[in-house]
Amino acid sequence: MKRVFSDNDLKNLLEEKFLQYNKPDFIDSDPIQIPHRFTKKEDIEISAFLTSIISWGNRKMIINNADKMMKIMGNSPYDFIINSTEKNINSISFVHRTFNSEDFKFFILSLKNLYINHGGLEESFPVNKGDRWIFESIIKFKNLFFSIDHLKRTKKHISDPSKRSACKRINMFLRWMVRKDLNGIDFGIWNSISPSVLSCPLDTHTLSVANKLKLINRKQNDIKTLKQLDNKLRSFDSNDPVKYDFALFGLGVNK
């Protein structure tokens, strides 16, 4: 007979695994190592954003290609974005799966627009007081990000909650920026968003483990499943629910 876990059992398990995997050596094998190279806020958030955008597929490949992006920008992403010339941008050659040079060029131009005209990345994720979810903020960000001329194909690289996407990569980026982490893995350099409204980055590993633990009863990787998981994790810790991403991901990767 399979054991049925109570909510208290599940919370204790997730707390135990969070403490096990939320350690500084996590950085060494994760794409979050890229923004950890920087100390300036703008460099951290830009490198984190670009790294998160290409975070699908093999982790080693993600890290290698994010490293290439940083080298293209002279390992000074904010300075490059603000001061790069048309010639600098047009000379870019880059590809990560379906994210190519044209996409990267647009992302640089759009980030430049955000920093010069809209207060930067943090200000581009507006959250209203009393919001329970981060989804409206993501929609507003995407609309602003693509408010300058762009190729239609490039829009696919930022997911849209209004189209039922679970927005794994953007939610991971927001976890990195917002969550205050005592062990220094997540940066917690954004204060305009409460960690309580963040959503778990739902990928293959977290979805599989969440199903096995009966935290959710859906197998589709979509916003409906994400809300179900979010609500369960918030019942365990309403202030910092996405800390359990470490537990779910770690359990998935390490079987």
GUFI-465431 format. One record per residue: residue number from 1; residue in one letter; x, y, z of N, C-alpha, C in turn. Coordinates in steps of 0.001 Angstrom, whole numbers, plus 500000, padded with zeros to 6 digits. Atoms other than C-alpha are relative to their C-alpha. Layout:
SITE   pos   code     n.px     n.py     n.pz    ca.px    ca.py    ca.pz     c.px     c.py     c.pz
SITE   NUM      a        X        Y        Z        X        Y        Z        X        Y        Z
...
//
This chain:
SITE   pos   code     n.px     n.py     n.pz    ca.px    ca.py    ca.pz     c.px     c.py     c.pz
SITE     1      m   500849   498806   500000   500000   500000   500000   500888   501248   500000
SITE     2      k   499244   498758   500059   501321   503409   499040   499664   500890   501189
SITE     3      r   500221   499116   498860   501795   505801   501922   499358   501296   499533
SITE     4      v   500641   498716   500284   499522   508848   501927   500595   501038   500941
SITE     5      f   499358   498975   499193   501354   511937   503106   498976   501055   500428
SITE     6      s   500828   498889   499530   499545   514474   505263   500657   501307   499589
SITE     7      d   499425   498691   500317   500035   518185   504641   501192   500295   500903
SITE     8      n   498892   499776   499073   502249   518277   507714   501233   499200   499578
SITE     9      d   498899   500818   500518   504358   515402   506318   500660   500686   498806
SITE    10      l   499492   499368   501215   504701   517218   502991   500786   501265   500318
SITE    11      k   499288   498774   499626   505657   520498   504600   501353   499649   500629
SITE    12      n   498747   500389   499350   508281   518776   506765   501011   499483   498981
SITE    13      l   499110   500517   501045   509706   516959   503719   500583   501141   499168
SITE    14      l   499537   498889   500830   509896   520148   501647   500943   500915   500780
SITE    15      e   499098   499194   499174   511467   522078   504523   501368   499319   500105
SITE    16      e   498750   500755   499880   514066   519328   504965   500810   500092   498705
SITE    17      k   499295   499990   501278   514905   519258   501244   500414   501419   499596
SITE    18      f   499593   498614   500228   514955   523064   501010   501319   500281   500704
SITE    19      l   498765   499792   499239   517605   523130   503730   501163   499205   499401
SITE    20      q   498956   500837   500596   519503   520343   501963   500568   500616   498726
SITE    21      y   499560   499527   501312   519626   521979   498523   500264   501498   499937
SITE    22      n   499791   498544   500007   519567   525689   499392   501328   500323   500683
SITE    23      k   498659   499784   499470   523319   525873   499929   500864   500633   498926
SITE    24      p   499185   499270   500981   526028   527981   498266   500562   499151   498872
SITE    25      d   499439   500813   501086   527413   525024   496300   498989   499722   498893
SITE    26      f   501025   500080   501054   524098   525004   494389   500380   500890   498821
SITE    27      i   499647   499002   501021   525475   528017   492497   500930   499410   498947
SITE    28      d   498952   500494   500889   528353   526053   490974   499480   499249   498786
SITE    29      s   500531   500810   501099   526132   523870   488780   498741   500586   499382
SITE    30      d   501253   499401   500439   523267   526272   488108   500259   501265   499182
SITE    31      p   499833   498761   500772   522817   529112   485573   500073   501266   500845
SITE    32      i   499935   498821   499138   522488   531503   488523   501440   500426   500261
SITE    33      q   498596   499636   499828   526293   531411   488645   500383   501196   499126
SITE    34      i   499648   498907   500914   526347   533915   485731   499777   501368   500666
SITE    35      p   500148   498706   499310   524779   536891   487584   500814   500111   501276
SITE    36      h   499178   499944   498791   526807   535931   490666   501421   500502   499719
SITE    37      r   498693   499441   500334   529882   537185   488795   500047   501516   500212
SITE    38      f   500076   498545   499990   528683   540769   489164   499601   500540   501370
SITE    39      t   500353   499346   498737   528228   543235   492022   499068   501199   499791
SITE    40      k   500851   498852   500286   526491   546218   490385   498580   499521   499715
SITE    41      k   501387   500446   500133   522694   545956   490549   499599   499803   498554
SITE    42      e   500421   500082   501404   522162   546665   486854   500675   498835   499279
SITE    43      d   499310   501129   500619   524791   544113   485813   499402   498672   500449
SITE    44      i   500604   501231   499468   523249   541481   488087   498668   499723   499315
SITE    45      e   501345   500242   500517   519702   541975   486838   500004   499768   498485
SITE    46      i   499935   500215   501451   520629   542228   483136   500557   498615   499689
SITE    47      s   499416   501327   500245   522857   539139   483230   499036   498897   500439
SITE    48      a   500983   500974   499528   520191   537286   485232   498841   499875   499011
SITE    49      f   501116   500011   500953   517442   538265   482802   500385   499252   498726
SITE    50      l   499576   500647   501239   519389   537219   479703   500288   498518   500208
SITE    51      t   499742   501412   499696   520531   533994   481352   498701   499228   500142
SITE    52      s   501283   500688   499809   516984   533124   482370   499283   499779   498673
SITE    53      i   500695   500087   501284   515696   533769   478852   500473   498802   499179
SITE    54      i   499511   501161   500752   517931   531029   477416   500059   498736   500866
SITE    55      s   499924   501139   499077   517402   528656   480348   498983   498920   499664
SITE    56      w   500702   501242   500282   515917   525690   478609   500954   499085   499250
SITE    57      g   499061   500963   500544   517739   522514   477693   501041   499610   501034
SITE    58      n   498899   500473   499157   520990   521154   479089   500610   501156   500800
SITE    59      r   499504   498906   499149   522246   523196   482060   501415   500426   499631
SITE    60      k   498624   499658   500387   525875   522999   480938   500000   500878   498758
SITE    61      m   500095   499196   501213   524924   524365   477519   499458   501395   500310
SITE    62      i   500556   498704   499599   522856   527121   479133   501096   500877   500588
SITE    63      i   498923   499244   499338   525803   528195   481292   501051   500444   498983
SITE    64      n   498998   499655   501013   528242   528080   478372   499513   501125   499089
SITE    65      n   500512   498984   500909   525987   530148   476126   499707   501322   500708
SITE    66      a   500162   498760   499229   525133   532643   478874   501357   500672   500191
SITE    67      d   498640   499470   499902   528887   533037   479349   500389   500701   498699
SITE    68      k   499728   499375   501292   529187   533783   475618   499302   501350   499884
SITE    69      m   500736   498725   500033   526517   536479   475954   500742   501077   500795
SITE    70      m   499281   499039   499173   528482   538124   478742   501283   500459   499309
SITE    71      k   498767   499640   500702   531693   538021   476699   499720   500934   498831
SITE    72      i   500402   499109   501098   529915   539599   473723   499810   501419   500520
SITE    73      m   500247   498685   499399   528986   542447   476070   501190   500491   500820
SITE    74      g   498788   499566   499325   532548   542779   477346   499976   499779   501498
SITE    75      n   500184   500277   498566   531504   541338   480729   499615   501252   500797
SITE    76      s   500566   498793   499377   529916   544731   481459   498633   500252   499366
SITE    77      p   501272   499954   500734   526297   544178   480417   499288   501346   500026
SITE    78      y   500705   498714   499947   524846   547482   481658   500698   501043   499140
SITE    79      d   499238   499032   500790   527619   549584   480123   499832   499712   498513
SITE    80      f   500158   500357   501411   527325   547680   476837   498623   500421   499495
SITE    81      i   501364   499693   500438   523561   548105   476670   499775   501501   499873
SITE    82      i   500209   498552   500039   523651   551816   477430   500848   500677   498931
SITE    83      n   499046   499281   500842   526672   552734   475320   500319   499340   498665
SITE    84      s   499658   500689   501243   526806   550206   472485   499485   500767   498790
SITE    85      t   500370   499324   501246   526706   551625   468974   499248   499026   499096
SITE    86      e   500681   500845   500984   524696   550329   466039   500970   498979   499420
SITE    87      k   498974   500901   500532   527943   548836   464727   500280   498862   500974
SITE    88      n   499786   501039   498976   528536   546978   468032   498889   498957   499954
SITE    89      i   501164   500890   499949   525038   545544   467985   499898   499152   498729
SITE    90      n   500130   500729   501269   525026   544583   464291   501068   498935   499825
SITE    91      s   498917   500986   500133   528266   542645   464728   499766   498748   500835
SITE    92      i   500264   501129   499098   526695   540246   467247   499676   498730   499222
SITE    93      s   500292   501327   500538   526721   536564   466344   499773   499066   501185
SITE    94      f   500331   500812   498825   524977   534259   468793   498839   499070   499660
SITE    95      v   501154   500890   500124   522679   531250   468918   499934   499063   501208
SITE    96      h   500292   501018   498993   521138   529186   471694   498655   499398   499623
SITE    97      r   501211   500669   500470   518632   526717   470284   499232   500927   499049
SITE    98      t   500740   499133   500927   515926   528980   468764   500214   501493   500268
SITE    99      f   499678   498600   499694   517273   532192   470342   501260   500352   499207
SITE   100      n   498872   499740   500890   519509   533709   467666   500496   501444   500083
SITE   101      s   499377   498679   499975   521509   536830   466866   498973   501119   499919
SITE   102      e   501014   498951   500153   518463   538829   465768   499212   500187   501290
SITE   103      d   500704   499905   498716   516689   538017   469019   500858   500729   501021
SITE   104      f   499083   499383   499037   519745   538994   471070   500139   501499   499724
SITE   105      k   499888   498575   500368   520101   542287   469169   498776   500774   500469
SITE   106      f   501216   499312   499538   516476   543154   469877   499968   500115   501515
SITE   107      f   500016   499958   498539   516808   542255   473559   500907   501119   500519
SITE   108      i   499102   498917   499594   519745   544660   473850   499334   501352   499779
SITE   109      l   500663   498726   500300   517783   547465   472181   498822   500244   500937
SITE   110      s   501152   499836   499113   514711   546816   474301   500445   500288   501435
SITE   111      l   499475   499707   498667   516728   546726   477524   500508   501434   500071
SITE   112      k   499538   498605   500040   518329   550021   476502   498816   500948   500148
SITE   113      n   501216   499186   499895   514838   551469   476076   499460   499989   501429
SITE   114      l   500509   500092   498625   513800   550194   479530   500826   500842   500961
SITE   115      y   499136   499269   499064   516814   551722   481278   500002   501502   499738
SITE   116      i   499949   498569   500316   516776   555043   479455   498642   500673   500202
SITE   117      n   501317   499354   500027   513020   555656   479288   499004   499512   501049
SITE   118      h   501010   500578   499102   511308   553478   481909   500549   499617   501371
SITE   119      g   499495   500221   498646   513536   553348   485004   500723   498696   500227
SITE   120      g   499260   501249   499858   515127   549962   484324   499115   498778   500127
SITE   121      l   500732   501271   499959   514135   546324   484702   499027   499916   501173
SITE   122      e   500880   500121   498829   512724   546499   488213   498733   500821   499833
SITE   123      e   501157   499116   500187   510454   549419   487380   499071   499501   498898
SITE   124      s   500796   500506   501125   509226   547500   484330   499103   498828   500390
SITE   125      f   500884   501042   499465   507492   544892   486526   499104   500623   501072
SITE   126      p   500831   499327   499000   504798   547022   488201   499048   499036   500704
SITE   127      v   500901   500832   499202   502866   545351   491009   499103   500916   500811
SITE   128      n   500953   499203   499235   499721   546807   492528   499883   499482   501424
SITE   129      k   500188   500396   498609   499216   546795   496283   498786   499087   500109
SITE   130      g   501089   500955   499835   497095   543818   497214   499980   498893   498965
SITE   131      d   499937   501075   501003   498027   541702   494170   500380   498685   500669
SITE   132      r   499685   501332   499476   498038   537976   494983   500920   499222   499079
SITE   133      w   499231   500716   501004   499769   536892   491804   500927   500969   499264
SITE   134      i   499041   499192   500743   502682   538125   489698   499640   500056   498511
SITE   135      f   500281   500182   501428   500986   537306   486387   499690   501305   499262
SITE   136      e   500313   498724   500665   499579   540770   485582   501267   500819   499799
SITE   137      s   498733   499286   500102   503013   542217   486227   500818   499482   498810
SITE   138      i   499275   500593   501125   504549   539794   483713   499385   500439   498675
SITE   139      i   500684   499557   501230   501938   540714   481100   500357   501447   499680
SITE   140      k   499648   498593   500206   502628   544430   481584   501449   500138   499551
SITE   141      f   498593   499968   500397   506354   543792   481337   500157   499605   498537
SITE   142      k   499859   500461   501386   506002   541848   478094   499500   501062   499020
SITE   143      n   500533   498944   500873   503849   544605   476554   500988   501143   499870
SITE   144      l   499026   498910   500024   506434   547207   477504   501265   499567   499255
SITE   145      f   498767   500482   500616   509368   545076   476370   499892   499994   498477
SITE   146      f   500198   500057   501450   507877   544703   472898   499268   501238   499469
SITE   147      s   500645   498758   500442   506639   548284   472641   500816   500736   498947
SITE   148      i   499202   499443   501089   509487   549122   470236   499988   498992   498843
SITE   149      d   500039   500866   501182   509852   547697   466720   500723   498682   500250
SITE   150      h   499433   501318   499744   510517   543964   466808   499527   499007   498946
SITE   151      l   500416   501101   500848   510387   540793   464769   498938   499180   500728
SITE   152      k   501077   500782   499396   507256   538754   465391   500541   498757   500692
SITE   153      r   499460   501248   499459   509351   535633   466023   500622   500180   501371
SITE   154      t   499284   499777   498746   511173   537238   468950   499057   499978   501206
SITE   155      k   500950   499937   498879   507998   537556   471072   499864   498656   500724
SITE   156      k   500160   501318   499379   508016   533800   471703   500980   499775   501143
SITE   157      h   498969   500227   498983   511060   534187   473954   499638   500578   501364
SITE   158      i   500532   499597   498690   509026   535851   476721   498581   499463   500088
SITE   159      s   501297   500669   499888   506076   533769   477862   498921   500949   500481
SITE   160      d   501147   499141   499709   502606   535166   478405   498966   499249   500837
SITE   161      p   500993   500679   499159   500364   534155   481345   498591   500053   499421
SITE   162      s   501342   499882   500586   497305   535364   479402   499752   498933   498935
SITE   163      k   500116   501102   500957   498014   532516   476951   500233   498656   500684
SITE   164      r   499982   501209   499170   498048   529948   479761   501403   499475   500287
SITE   165      s   498646   500449   499729   501843   529733   479953   500324   500088   501486
SITE   166      a   499537   499987   498603   503396   528863   483321   501218   500902   500185
SITE   167      c   498936   498974   499963   506245   531292   482442   501184   499593   500875
SITE   168      k   498940   500535   499161   508987   529145   483953   501218   500916   500080
SITE   169      r   498742   499250   500017   511922   531308   482850   499863   501372   500664
SITE   170      i   500219   498695   499360   510453   534671   483902   499808   499823   501499
SITE   171      n   500188   500234   498566   509359   533217   487242   501313   499656   500687
SITE   172      m   498685   500280   499436   512878   531899   487787   500787   501290   500168
SITE   173      f   499317   498702   499924   514317   535330   487003   499478   500823   501174
SITE   174      l   500586   499223   498906   511894   536965   489446   500374   499413   501355
SITE   175      r   499524   500616   498737   512819   534436   492147   501400   500476   500314
SITE   176      w   498624   499551   499798   516460   535356   491672   500061   501439   500505
SITE   177      m   499927   498566   499696   515780   539105   491907   499312   500376   501308
SITE   178      v   500887   499556   498920   513121   539229   494634   500243   499266   501313
SITE   179      r   499958   500806   498783   513610   536390   497079   501235   500311   500841
SITE   180      k   498917   499726   499059   515718   537253   500137   500529   498672   500536
SITE   181      d   499465   501312   499679   517999   534275   500650   501145   500119   500990
SITE   182      l   498978   499922   498958   520002   533871   503856   501318   499349   499569
SITE   183      n   498793   500673   500470   522455   531596   502036   500602   500656   498766
SITE   184      g   499400   499222   501073   523064   534125   499279   499903   499405   498621
SITE   185      i   500169   500567   501341   521830   532092   496312   499128   500944   499172
SITE   186      d   500836   498966   500613   518879   534269   495288   500470   501362   500502
SITE   187      f   499370   498713   499706   519865   537941   495232   499175   500914   500908
SITE   188      g   500851   499140   499179   516869   539731   496791   500315   501480   499864
SITE   189      i   499623   498593   500191   517926   543076   495256   498836   500863   499537
SITE   190      w   501192   499234   500347   514408   544086   494214   499087   500079   501219
SITE   191      n   500857   499814   498826   512231   545557   496950   498570   500402   499653
SITE   192      s   501330   499544   500418   509192   546593   494902   498999   498853   499889
SITE   193      i   500858   501177   500112   507812   543033   494750   500165   499152   501255
SITE   194      s   499940   500866   498818   506918   540872   497745   500261   498557   499583
SITE   195      p   499786   501430   500300   508284   537294   497726   498713   499180   500102
SITE   196      s   501238   500751   499787   504783   536213   498780   499170   499837   498732
SITE   197      v   500799   500087   501228   503359   536819   495260   500726   499255   498888
SITE   198      l   499239   500700   501025   506071   534907   493402   499411   498626   499711
SITE   199      s   500453   501323   500410   505306   531727   491480   501192   499077   499797
SITE   200      c   498946   500995   500163   507334   528532   491367   500350   499842   498515
SITE   201      p   499614   500287   501388   509350   528081   488148   499678   498530   499676
SITE   202      l   500516   501355   500222   507469   525051   486837   500668   499370   498782
SITE   203      d   499344   500696   501099   509734   522802   484756   499716   498503   500104
SITE   204      t   500246   501445   500039   509865   519075   483991   500228   499355   501365
SITE   205      h   499653   500596   498718   511515   518248   487315   498972   500345   501071
SITE   206      t   500932   499583   498946   509258   520307   489588   498593   499467   499753
SITE   207      l   501331   500524   500332   506115   519198   487734   499895   498527   500363
SITE   208      s   500016   501434   499710   507020   515519   488049   499976   499731   501499
SITE   209      v   499935   500221   498555   507927   515719   491754   498704   500466   500674
SITE   210      a   501243   499484   499411   504854   517839   492586   498852   499020   499794
SITE   211      n   501033   501015   500244   502652   515168   490987   500208   498774   500885
SITE   212      k   499723   501196   499200   504380   512303   492777   499668   500221   501471
SITE   213      l   500302   499679   498603   503943   514075   496114   498533   500390   500216
SITE   214      k   501426   499643   499947   500281   514843   495282   499781   501449   500450
SITE   215      l   500191   498564   499751   500846   518579   495669   499044   500589   498971
SITE   216      i   500901   499597   501085   498924   518923   492410   499346   498742   499447
SITE   217      n   500665   501152   500623   496535   516696   490457   499878   500169   498488
SITE   218      r   500001   499770   501450   497276   517960   486934   501406   499754   499451
SITE   219      k   498712   500285   500618   500055   516943   484534   500391   501034   498952
SITE   220      q   499692   498985   500997   499818   519879   482119   500891   501099   500605
SITE   221      n   499140   498901   499536   502579   522467   482436   499391   501305   499506
SITE   222      d   500682   498775   500391   500306   525490   482303   499666   500823   501241
SITE   223      i   500230   499074   498887   499113   528376   484445   498992   499441   501011
SITE   224      k   500968   500589   499078   496217   526399   485936   500709   499071   500985
SITE   225      t   499205   500870   499132   498633   523782   487281   500890   500818   500920
SITE   226      l   499124   499149   499198   500992   526505   488450   499241   500630   501161
SITE   227      k   500791   499403   498922   498245   528219   490452   499688   498968   501078
SITE   228      q   500281   501068   499044   497367   524902   492054   501222   499742   500884
SITE   229      l   498772   500214   499239   500988   524358   493067   500309   501190   500892
SITE   230      d   499748   498790   499208   501418   527966   494201   499145   500031   501264
SITE   231      n   500900   499964   498839   498381   527741   496467   500423   499001   501063
SITE   232      k   499565   501021   499035   499695   524543   498058   501266   500458   500716
SITE   233      l   498747   499555   499387   503180   525982   498622   499766   501189   500924
SITE   234      r   500316   498849   499144   501707   529181   500043   499348   499560   501312
SITE   235      s   500601   500504   498748   499768   527098   502574   501088   499516   500954
SITE   236      f   498872   500429   499172   503168   525853   503832   500842   501182   500481
SITE   237      d   499264   498787   499628   504874   529267   503830   499454   501152   499167
SITE   238      s   500664   498931   500742   502822   532295   502855   500938   501159   499674
SITE   239      n   499072   498882   500227   505770   534695   503040   501064   499693   498951
SITE   240      d   498901   500368   500898   508327   532748   500997   499714   498650   499344
SITE   241      p   500391   501307   500539   506556   530002   499038   500961   499425   498972
SITE   242      v   499151   500543   501067   509059   529727   496163   501330   499465   500514
SITE   243      k   498795   500661   499471   511836   528624   498518   499923   498496   499757
SITE   244      y   500169   501433   500211   510361   525163   497949   500373   499577   498586
SITE   245      d   499488   500336   501323   511507   525354   494330   501313   499234   500125
SITE   246      f   498743   500714   499770   514910   524253   495660   499737   498528   500331
SITE   247      a   500320   501365   499589   513308   521181   497239   499470   499188   498829
SITE   248      l   500618   500732   501105   511206   520193   494223   500999   499740   498879
SITE   249      f   499004   500157   501061   513983   520791   491708   501076   499005   500429
SITE   250      g   498965   500899   499507   516563   519038   493862   499544   498559   500035
SITE   251      l   500543   501346   499978   514337   516015   494377   499889   499430   498596
SITE   252      g   500148   500443   501379   513724   515853   490633   501319   499665   499342
SITE   253      v   498689   500184   500622   517329   516208   489511   500744   498828   500618
SITE   254      n   499230   501033   499284   518710   513856   492173   499200   498723   500227
SITE   255      k   500843   501196   499917   515866   511303   491862   499739   499590   501444
//
